[in-house]
């Protein structure tokens, strides 16, 4: 059994490979060892660790938002651990290993940046790269579409909006789907036109609300949110970040409102709406003072 166990551990570091990465891979192999590893780690599957993978990605985003570089370093480590964990489970199944993951993304970067790299990965001479980010994005989308077609050459009509992960947050997925459609020319001309669409969808929400039709109301609110995601895209704003910041602002002001109520002898849950509104406006004034 010991021979089989040792064969599952990563080999010694290859020249040029960071010792810290090889150590991390070895630690994960030991944690997953069925005889002497950690019972919790051994029990995990792809499905059971997905929630942790998603959570760690959001914690990276939170550290970036807060500008905390020490925390960002730690959170990036936690996210890397998730990649190593998934790769380790796949290696145990005989599907692929961490090196395959790293090699595949390296090959993809070369393949999708023909303006930067020669096919063998050698950097092209200075001045040969595209300078317009929009052109780079269009080229990336075209190459990605070619790759999808090559993977399924027998497909009669590949889905032009296919490949956008269903597990993405709904707002982020709406923005990405709309961006994909815009690459085909199906888009509004400017942000002002999208604002008109948002107003139109708001009116339709009001009509559905008045009609008392829950299904229609759900659909119209969905249309409104999709339009807002498009507005954010046209304005160059990430809708997930904007909503996250807006929610954080609400949390901050709500706490300040509660403090104002308490200072005036009131209390959340016992004060009327007029008193809460006055405290809310005071909280807003505090921020601009």
ABEGO torsion letter per residue (X at the ends): XAAAAAAABBBBBBBGBBAAAAAAAAAAAAAABAAABBAAAAABBAAAAAAAAAAAAAAAAAAAAAGBAAAAAAAAAAAAAAAAAAAAAAAAAGABBAAAAAAAAAAAAAAABAAABBAAGBBBBBGABBABAAAAAAAAAAAAAAAAAAABAABABBBAABGBBAABBAAAAAAAAAAAAAAAGBBBABAAAAAAAAAAAAAAAAAAAAAGBAAAAAAAAAAAAAAAAAAAAAAGBBAAAAAAAAAAAAAAAAAAAAAAAAAAGBBBGABBAAAAAAAAAAAAAAAAX
